[in-house]
Amino acid sequence: MAERHEVTCIVPDGNDPDRRIDMIGGRIGAANGGPWSLKLDAAITGIENGTWSFWTQGGGKATNVIIATRPNSRKYLKTEADGIEPNNLLALPKCP
């Protein structure tokens, strides 16, 4: 079963015109409390192979992070549609 982690911060895209996030991050549960971060491609691979699943808060509720594909076949992360704008991931603070 996939380890489930809350995404609480991002490293925004550099100069990439499609605004793809470069990295996601968060904190491990209260017992460990340590921060974690993953480069985008590692996070996508982990979701695809069932190692990890991710979620974030949006409008006071948990929303799953999913993989989407741009028309040029480039994969990226987004949240399931929840009616909250801006995009839940893009609205997160920058990781320290």
N, CA, C and O atoms as a GROMACS GRO file, in nm:
protein
  384
    1MET      N    1   0.084  -0.119   0.000
    1MET     CA    2   0.000   0.000   0.000
    1MET      C    3   0.089   0.125   0.000
    1MET      O    4   0.193   0.130   0.066
    2ALA      N    5   0.046   0.225  -0.074
    2ALA     CA    6   0.124   0.348  -0.088
    2ALA      C    7   0.130   0.425   0.044
    2ALA      O    8   0.031   0.434   0.116
    3GLU      N    9   0.248   0.480   0.075
    3GLU     CA   10   0.262   0.571   0.189
    3GLU      C   11   0.196   0.702   0.150
    3GLU      O   12   0.222   0.756   0.043
    4ARG      N   13   0.111   0.754   0.237
    4ARG     CA   14   0.036   0.876   0.207
    4ARG      C   15   0.098   0.994   0.282
    4ARG      O   16   0.120   0.987   0.402
    5HIS      N   17   0.127   1.102   0.209
    5HIS     CA   18   0.193   1.219   0.266
    5HIS      C   19   0.121   1.347   0.226
    5HIS      O   20   0.072   1.361   0.114
    6GLU      N   21   0.116   1.440   0.321
    6GLU     CA   22   0.059   1.572   0.292
    6GLU      C   23   0.165   1.661   0.228
    6GLU      O   24   0.277   1.671   0.279
    7VAL      N   25   0.129   1.726   0.120
    7VAL     CA   26   0.216   1.824   0.055
    7VAL      C   27   0.182   1.959   0.116
    7VAL      O   28   0.068   2.005   0.108
    8THR      N   29   0.282   2.024   0.176
    8THR     CA   30   0.258   2.154   0.241
    8THR      C   31   0.338   2.267   0.178
    8THR      O   32   0.319   2.383   0.214
    9CYS      N   33   0.428   2.233   0.085
    9CYS     CA   34   0.507   2.337   0.019
    9CYS      C   35   0.552   2.287  -0.117
    9CYS      O   36   0.551   2.167  -0.144
   10ILE      N   37   0.593   2.381  -0.202
   10ILE     CA   38   0.642   2.347  -0.335
   10ILE      C   39   0.766   2.429  -0.366
   10ILE      O   40   0.792   2.532  -0.304
   11VAL      N   41   0.841   2.383  -0.462
   11VAL     CA   42   0.944   2.466  -0.524
   11VAL      C   43   0.886   2.498  -0.661
   11VAL      O   44   0.874   2.410  -0.746
   12PRO      N   45   0.850   2.626  -0.682
   12PRO     CA   46   0.787   2.661  -0.808
   12PRO      C   47   0.880   2.641  -0.926
   12PRO      O   48   1.002   2.632  -0.912
   13ASP      N   49   0.819   2.635  -1.041
   13ASP     CA   50   0.890   2.615  -1.165
   13ASP      C   51   0.987   2.729  -1.192
   13ASP      O   52   0.962   2.844  -1.156
   14GLY      N   53   1.096   2.695  -1.254
   14GLY     CA   54   1.193   2.797  -1.293
   14GLY      C   55   1.141   2.877  -1.411
   14GLY      O   56   1.042   2.950  -1.397
   15ASN      N   57   1.203   2.864  -1.524
   15ASN     CA   58   1.162   2.940  -1.642
   15ASN      C   59   1.075   2.860  -1.736
   15ASN      O   60   1.050   2.902  -1.849
   16ASP      N   61   1.027   2.745  -1.693
   16ASP     CA   62   0.947   2.658  -1.776
   16ASP      C   63   0.811   2.724  -1.805
   16ASP      O   64   0.740   2.756  -1.710
   17PRO      N   65   0.774   2.744  -1.931
   17PRO     CA   66   0.652   2.817  -1.962
   17PRO      C   67   0.523   2.746  -1.920
   17PRO      O   68   0.419   2.811  -1.909
   18ASP      N   69   0.527   2.614  -1.894
   18ASP     CA   70   0.403   2.548  -1.856
   18ASP      C   71   0.380   2.544  -1.705
   18ASP      O   72   0.288   2.477  -1.658
   19ARG      N   73   0.461   2.615  -1.628
   19ARG     CA   74   0.446   2.630  -1.482
   19ARG      C   75   0.447   2.497  -1.408
   19ARG      O   76   0.378   2.481  -1.308
   20ARG      N   77   0.523   2.402  -1.457
   20ARG     CA   78   0.535   2.274  -1.389
   20ARG      C   79   0.612   2.294  -1.260
   20ARG      O   80   0.715   2.361  -1.260
   21ILE      N   81   0.564   2.239  -1.151
   21ILE     CA   82   0.632   2.248  -1.021
   21ILE      C   83   0.760   2.165  -1.027
   21ILE      O   84   0.759   2.056  -1.084
   22ASP      N   85   0.868   2.216  -0.970
   22ASP     CA   86   0.995   2.144  -0.973
   22ASP      C   87   1.010   2.045  -0.858
   22ASP      O   88   1.079   1.944  -0.872
   23MET      N   89   0.947   2.073  -0.743
   23MET     CA   90   0.962   1.988  -0.625
   23MET      C   91   0.842   2.007  -0.533
   23MET      O   92   0.784   2.116  -0.527
   24ILE      N   93   0.806   1.900  -0.462
   24ILE     CA   94   0.702   1.909  -0.358
   24ILE      C   95   0.765   1.872  -0.224
   24ILE      O   96   0.868   1.805  -0.221
   25GLY      N   97   0.705   1.916  -0.115
   25GLY     CA   98   0.760   1.885   0.016
   25GLY      C   99   0.654   1.891   0.124
   25GLY      O  100   0.540   1.932   0.100
   26GLY      N  101   0.693   1.850   0.242
   26GLY     CA  102   0.602   1.850   0.356
   26GLY      C  103   0.675   1.808   0.482
   26GLY      O  104   0.798   1.812   0.488
   27ARG      N  105   0.597   1.769   0.581
   27ARG     CA  106   0.653   1.723   0.707
   27ARG      C  107   0.600   1.584   0.736
   27ARG      O  108   0.484   1.554   0.710
   28ILE      N  109   0.686   1.501   0.788
   28ILE     CA  110   0.645   1.366   0.831
   28ILE      C  111   0.568   1.382   0.961
   28ILE      O  112   0.589   1.479   1.034
   29GLY      N  113   0.480   1.290   0.990
   29GLY     CA  114   0.394   1.295   1.109
   29GLY      C  115   0.458   1.347   1.236
   29GLY      O  116   0.580   1.356   1.246
   30ALA      N  117   0.376   1.381   1.333
   30ALA     CA  118   0.419   1.447   1.456
   30ALA      C  119   0.531   1.372   1.529
   30ALA      O  120   0.616   1.435   1.591
   31ALA      N  121   0.532   1.239   1.522
   31ALA     CA  122   0.634   1.162   1.593
   31ALA      C  123   0.773   1.192   1.538
   31ALA      O  124   0.868   1.209   1.614
   32ASN      N  125   0.785   1.200   1.406
   32ASN     CA  126   0.915   1.226   1.343
   32ASN      C  127   0.936   1.374   1.321
   32ASN      O  128   1.043   1.428   1.350
   33GLY      N  129   0.835   1.439   1.269
   33GLY     CA  130   0.839   1.582   1.251
   33GLY      C  131   0.936   1.636   1.148
   33GLY      O  132   0.939   1.757   1.125
   34GLY      N  133   1.014   1.551   1.086
   34GLY     CA  134   1.114   1.600   0.992
   34GLY      C  135   1.057   1.638   0.857
   34GLY      O  136   0.956   1.582   0.813
   35PRO      N  137   1.120   1.732   0.792
   35PRO     CA  138   1.074   1.771   0.659
   35PRO      C  139   1.115   1.668   0.553
   35PRO      O  140   1.212   1.594   0.572
   36TRP      N  141   1.042   1.666   0.444
   36TRP     CA  142   1.078   1.582   0.330
   36TRP      C  143   1.057   1.664   0.203
   36TRP      O  144   0.981   1.761   0.202
   37SER      N  145   1.123   1.626   0.098
   37SER     CA  146   1.101   1.688  -0.033
   37SER      C  147   1.135   1.587  -0.141
   37SER      O  148   1.219   1.499  -0.122
   38LEU      N  149   1.068   1.600  -0.254
   38LEU     CA  150   1.091   1.513  -0.368
   38LEU      C  151   1.092   1.596  -0.495
   38LEU      O  152   1.009   1.685  -0.512
   39LYS      N  153   1.185   1.567  -0.582
   39LYS     CA  154   1.180   1.629  -0.714
   39LYS      C  155   1.056   1.577  -0.786
   39LYS      O  156   1.009   1.467  -0.758
   40LEU      N  157   1.005   1.657  -0.876
   40LEU     CA  158   0.879   1.625  -0.941
   40LEU      C  159   0.880   1.489  -1.008
   40LEU      O  160   0.786   1.411  -0.990
   41ASP      N  161   0.983   1.459  -1.084
   41ASP     CA  162   0.986   1.331  -1.156
   41ASP      C  163   0.988   1.212  -1.060
   41ASP      O  164   0.930   1.108  -1.089
   42ALA      N  165   1.056   1.226  -0.946
   42ALA     CA  166   1.057   1.118  -0.845
   42ALA      C  167   0.919   1.100  -0.784
   42ALA      O  168   0.876   0.988  -0.759
   43ALA      N  169   0.849   1.211  -0.758
   43ALA     CA  170   0.714   1.203  -0.703
   43ALA      C  171   0.619   1.135  -0.802
   43ALA      O  172   0.538   1.051  -0.763
   44ILE      N  173   0.630   1.171  -0.929
   44ILE     CA  174   0.546   1.109  -1.032
   44ILE      C  175   0.574   0.959  -1.041
   44ILE      O  176   0.481   0.879  -1.046
   45THR      N  177   0.701   0.922  -1.043
   45THR     CA  178   0.737   0.780  -1.048
   45THR      C  179   0.683   0.706  -0.926
   45THR      O  180   0.630   0.596  -0.939
   46GLY      N  181   0.696   0.767  -0.807
   46GLY     CA  182   0.646   0.704  -0.684
   46GLY      C  183   0.495   0.683  -0.685
   46GLY      O  184   0.446   0.582  -0.634
   47ILE      N  185   0.422   0.776  -0.742
   47ILE     CA  186   0.276   0.760  -0.754
   47ILE      C  187   0.246   0.648  -0.853
   47ILE      O  188   0.164   0.561  -0.826
   48GLU      N  189   0.313   0.650  -0.966
   48GLU     CA  190   0.288   0.549  -1.069
   48GLU      C  191   0.319   0.408  -1.023
   48GLU      O  192   0.247   0.315  -1.059
   49ASN      N  193   0.425   0.389  -0.944
   49ASN     CA  194   0.459   0.254  -0.901
   49ASN      C  195   0.398   0.215  -0.766
   49ASN      O  196   0.426   0.107  -0.714
   50GLY      N  197   0.315   0.304  -0.710
   50GLY     CA  198   0.243   0.271  -0.587
   50GLY      C  199   0.321   0.290  -0.459
   50GLY      O  200   0.275   0.247  -0.353
   51THR      N  201   0.437   0.354  -0.465
   51THR     CA  202   0.517   0.378  -0.345
   51THR      C  203   0.454   0.486  -0.259
   51THR      O  204   0.446   0.472  -0.137
   52TRP      N  205   0.408   0.594  -0.321
   52TRP     CA  206   0.353   0.708  -0.248
   52TRP      C  207   0.220   0.753  -0.304
   52TRP      O  208   0.188   0.729  -0.421
   53SER      N  209   0.142   0.818  -0.219
   53SER     CA  210   0.028   0.899  -0.264
   53SER      C  211   0.036   1.028  -0.184
   53SER      O  212   0.090   1.031  -0.073
   54PHE      N  213  -0.017   1.134  -0.242
   54PHE     CA  214  -0.004   1.266  -0.181
   54PHE      C  215  -0.140   1.334  -0.175
   54PHE      O  216  -0.230   1.305  -0.253
   55TRP      N  217  -0.152   1.427  -0.080
   55TRP     CA  218  -0.272   1.508  -0.067
   55TRP      C  219  -0.232   1.644  -0.015
   55TRP      O  220  -0.121   1.662   0.035
   56THR      N  221  -0.322   1.739  -0.026
   56THR     CA  222  -0.299   1.872   0.028
   56THR      C  223  -0.431   1.930   0.074
   56THR      O  224  -0.537   1.878   0.040
   57GLN      N  225  -0.424   2.035   0.152
   57GLN     CA  226  -0.544   2.102   0.200
   57GLN      C  227  -0.589   2.206   0.098
   57GLN      O  228  -0.507   2.277   0.040
   58GLY      N  229  -0.718   2.215   0.077
   58GLY     CA  230  -0.774   2.318  -0.010
   58GLY      C  231  -0.912   2.354   0.040
   58GLY      O  232  -1.002   2.270   0.040
   59GLY      N  233  -0.930   2.476   0.083
   59GLY     CA  234  -1.060   2.517   0.133
   59GLY      C  235  -1.104   2.439   0.255
   59GLY      O  236  -1.223   2.417   0.277
   60GLY      N  237  -1.006   2.396   0.337
   60GLY     CA  238  -1.038   2.326   0.460
   60GLY      C  239  -1.064   2.177   0.445
   60GLY      O  240  -1.107   2.113   0.541
   61LYS      N  241  -1.039   2.121   0.327
   61LYS     CA  242  -1.057   1.977   0.311
   61LYS      C  243  -0.940   1.916   0.237
   61LYS      O  244  -0.869   1.984   0.162
   62ALA      N  245  -0.920   1.788   0.258
   62ALA     CA  246  -0.810   1.717   0.192
   62ALA      C  247  -0.846   1.691   0.047
   62ALA      O  248  -0.959   1.652   0.015
   63THR      N  249  -0.748   1.714  -0.041
   63THR     CA  250  -0.766   1.691  -0.184
   63THR      C  251  -0.648   1.610  -0.234
   63THR      O  252  -0.532   1.645  -0.207
   64ASN      N  253  -0.675   1.503  -0.306
   64ASN     CA  254  -0.569   1.417  -0.356
   64ASN      C  255  -0.488   1.485  -0.467
   64ASN      O  256  -0.541   1.559  -0.549
   65VAL      N  257  -0.359   1.456  -0.466
   65VAL     CA  258  -0.269   1.501  -0.572
   65VAL      C  259  -0.265   1.389  -0.675
   65VAL      O  260  -0.245   1.272  -0.640
   66ILE      N  261  -0.282   1.424  -0.802
   66ILE     CA  262  -0.286   1.326  -0.909
   66ILE      C  263  -0.189   1.366  -1.021
   66ILE      O  264  -0.140   1.479  -1.025
   67ILE      N  265  -0.163   1.272  -1.110
   67ILE     CA  266  -0.078   1.297  -1.226
   67ILE      C  267  -0.167   1.337  -1.343
   67ILE      O  268  -0.272   1.276  -1.366
   68ALA      N  269  -0.126   1.438  -1.414
   68ALA     CA  270  -0.193   1.478  -1.537
   68ALA      C  271  -0.088   1.485  -1.647
   68ALA      O  272   0.032   1.487  -1.619
   69THR      N  273  -0.134   1.490  -1.771
   69THR     CA  274  -0.041   1.496  -1.884
   69THR      C  275  -0.080   1.611  -1.975
   69THR      O  276  -0.196   1.626  -2.012
   70ARG      N  277   0.015   1.691  -2.010
   70ARG     CA  278  -0.004   1.801  -2.105
   70ARG      C  279  -0.016   1.743  -2.246
   70ARG      O  280   0.025   1.630  -2.271
   71PRO      N  281  -0.071   1.822  -2.338
   71PRO     CA  282  -0.082   1.774  -2.477
   71PRO      C  283   0.050   1.728  -2.537
   71PRO      O  284   0.052   1.641  -2.624
   72ASN      N  285   0.161   1.784  -2.492
   72ASN     CA  286   0.292   1.741  -2.543
   72ASN      C  287   0.346   1.619  -2.468
   72ASN      O  288   0.463   1.586  -2.481
   73SER      N  289   0.259   1.553  -2.390
   73SER     CA  290   0.290   1.430  -2.315
   73SER      C  291   0.379   1.452  -2.194
   73SER      O  292   0.432   1.355  -2.140
   74ARG      N  293   0.397   1.574  -2.151
   74ARG     CA  294   0.477   1.601  -2.031
   74ARG      C  295   0.388   1.585  -1.908
   74ARG      O  296   0.284   1.651  -1.898
   75LYS      N  297   0.429   1.500  -1.814
   75LYS     CA  298   0.350   1.475  -1.694
   75LYS      C  299   0.376   1.584  -1.591
   75LYS      O  300   0.484   1.641  -1.584
   76TYR      N  301   0.274   1.612  -1.511
   76TYR     CA  302   0.285   1.708  -1.402
   76TYR      C  303   0.188   1.668  -1.292
   76TYR      O  304   0.106   1.578  -1.311
   77LEU      N  305   0.197   1.733  -1.177
   77LEU     CA  306   0.106   1.705  -1.065
   77LEU      C  307   0.004   1.815  -1.054
   77LEU      O  308   0.032   1.932  -1.080
   78LYS      N  309  -0.117   1.776  -1.015
   78LYS     CA  310  -0.224   1.870  -0.986
   78LYS      C  311  -0.313   1.803  -0.883
   78LYS      O  312  -0.295   1.686  -0.850
   79THR      N  313  -0.410   1.877  -0.833
   79THR     CA  314  -0.505   1.816  -0.741
   79THR      C  315  -0.632   1.780  -0.816
   79THR      O  316  -0.660   1.834  -0.923
   80GLU      N  317  -0.707   1.686  -0.759
   80GLU     CA  318  -0.836   1.653  -0.817
   80GLU      C  319  -0.921   1.779  -0.817
   80GLU      O  320  -0.904   1.865  -0.730
   81ALA      N  321  -1.011   1.791  -0.910
   81ALA     CA  322  -1.098   1.908  -0.918
   81ALA      C  323  -1.178   1.921  -0.788
   81ALA      O  324  -1.246   1.828  -0.746
   82ASP      N  325  -1.168   2.040  -0.726
   82ASP     CA  326  -1.242   2.062  -0.601
   82ASP      C  327  -1.310   2.198  -0.599
   82ASP      O  328  -1.370   2.236  -0.498
   83GLY      N  329  -1.301   2.271  -0.709
   83GLY     CA  330  -1.365   2.402  -0.717
   83GLY      C  331  -1.289   2.513  -0.648
   83GLY      O  332  -1.336   2.627  -0.645
   84ILE      N  333  -1.171   2.484  -0.593
   84ILE     CA  334  -1.090   2.584  -0.525
   84ILE      C  335  -0.991   2.642  -0.625
   84ILE      O  336  -0.917   2.568  -0.689
   85GLU      N  337  -0.989   2.774  -0.637
   85GLU     CA  338  -0.892   2.841  -0.724
   85GLU      C  339  -0.810   2.937  -0.638
   85GLU      O  340  -0.868   2.995  -0.545
   86PRO      N  341  -0.683   2.960  -0.661
   86PRO     CA  342  -0.606   2.897  -0.767
   86PRO      C  343  -0.577   2.751  -0.736
   86PRO      O  344  -0.614   2.701  -0.629
   87ASN      N  345  -0.512   2.684  -0.828
   87ASN     CA  346  -0.476   2.545  -0.810
   87ASN      C  347  -0.416   2.524  -0.671
   87ASN      O  348  -0.328   2.599  -0.629
   88ASN      N  349  -0.462   2.422  -0.601
   88ASN     CA  350  -0.418   2.396  -0.464
   88ASN      C  351  -0.267   2.387  -0.450
   88ASN      O  352  -0.211   2.441  -0.355
   89LEU      N  353  -0.200   2.319  -0.542
   89LEU     CA  354  -0.054   2.307  -0.531
   89LEU      C  355   0.016   2.440  -0.558
   89LEU      O  356   0.107   2.477  -0.485
   90LEU      N  357  -0.027   2.510  -0.661
   90LEU     CA  358   0.037   2.638  -0.693
   90LEU      C  359   0.015   2.742  -0.585
   90LEU      O  360   0.091   2.839  -0.577
   91ALA      N  361  -0.088   2.725  -0.502
   91ALA     CA  362  -0.118   2.820  -0.395
   91ALA      C  363  -0.035   2.794  -0.269
   91ALA      O  364  -0.035   2.876  -0.178
   92LEU      N  365   0.036   2.680  -0.263
   92LEU     CA  366   0.115   2.648  -0.144
   92LEU      C  367   0.238   2.738  -0.134
   92LEU      O  368   0.285   2.789  -0.235
   93PRO      N  369   0.289   2.756  -0.012
   93PRO     CA  370   0.410   2.836   0.004
   93PRO      C  371   0.532   2.765  -0.053
   93PRO      O  372   0.531   2.644  -0.074
   94LYS      N  373   0.636   2.842  -0.076
   94LYS     CA  374   0.762   2.788  -0.126
   94LYS      C  375   0.831   2.711  -0.013
   94LYS      O  376   0.836   2.757   0.101
   95CYS      N  377   0.886   2.594  -0.046
   95CYS     CA  378   0.959   2.516   0.053
   95CYS      C  379   1.084   2.592   0.096
   95CYS      O  380   1.148   2.660   0.016
   96PRO      N  381   1.118   2.580   0.224
   96PRO     CA  382   1.239   2.650   0.273
   96PRO      C  383   1.366   2.590   0.216
   96PRO      O  384   1.476   2.636   0.247
   0.00000   0.00000   0.00000
